[in-house]
Amino acid sequence: MSKVLLALTSAALIALAGCATQQAAEPAKPTLSAEAKAALAAAEAAVKEANAKFALWTTADDALKAAQAAAEKGDSETVIKQSKRAQEQVKLGIAQLNYPLLKIGD
């Protein structure tokens, strides 16, 4: 009888020990630098302005989407790089509005 009691007690301790494991804490999500946040906000505003003027290039929109995706991952360097690229493309798109119209023939 004592062997059965010992076996049951051992089984219970093993079962309880298996439940005592702690779950690993999720790693903290990296945060964006202040410069990256400012660059992203400026790029979003520039793209919005270009879209309102019907001067938004797809390359500017793609760069903004890449910057936003990098922001979700917490990659400040990529956010800054893609935000600057989006702003440059927006400037070119808006400047293109002032180009003279091309007339073919008389």
N, C-alpha and C positions, 0 to 999 in steps of 0.2 A: 504494500500500500504506500509506503514512504517513497518507493521508486516512482510510482505513478504520480504522486503529489509533486515530487521533484521534477519530473518530466513536464508536467503541466505548468509549474511555476517557471521553469526555464523557457518554455514555449511562449508564455505570456510576456516575459521580460524581453525576449527577442522581438516579439511583435511590437511591443511598446517602444523599444529602442529604434525600430525602423520608422516609427512615426515622429521621432524627435528630431529628425533632420531639419535644418533651417533652410528656407529658400533663399537663394542668392538675391541680393538687392539689385534692381535694375540700374545699370550705369546711368549717371546723370547725363542728360542731353547737353551737348556743347552749345554754348550761347554765342550769339553774334557780337562782334565788336561794335562800338558806337559808330565807327566809320562805315562799317558794312551796312548797318541799319539806315544811316543817312543816305548812303549811295543807292540802296534799294528803294527808299522812299522817293528820291529824286528821279530815278529811272521810271518808277511807276507813274509819277506825275508827268514826265516828259512823254511817255508812251500814250497816256490819256490825252494830252494836248495834241499830239500828232494824229491820233485817231479822230479827234473832234474836227481837225482840219482836213481829214481824208488824205493825210500824207504819211500814214504809217506803213513802213516797209516791213515785210515779213521777217527780215533779218533782225530788226529791232525787237519785234514781238518774240522771236525765238530766243534772243539774248535775255530778254526779261524773264521768260519762262525758265531758262536755265539758272538765272540768278535766284528766282523764287524756289526752285528745287534745291539749290545749294543752301539757301537759307533754312529750309526744313531740316537739312542735315547738319547745320551749324558750321558750314565751311565759309568762313569770313573772306578768305582770299579769293575764292571763286565768285562769291557774291559781288565783291568790289570789281573784279575784272569784267564780269558779264554785265553789271550795271553800267559801267563806263562804256562798254561796247554798245549797249542799247541806247544810251544817250547820244553817242556819236552818230549812230544810224538815224536817230530821230532828227538830229540837226541837219543831216544830209537830206532827209526826206522833206523836211520843211523848207529847206533852201531850194529844193527842186521845184517848189511851187512858183518861184520867181524866175525860172528859166523861160526864155522866149519860146513861144509855140513854133513848132516846125511846120512850115507850109510847103506842101509838095505841089509844084506847078503854079500857075497864075491864079 
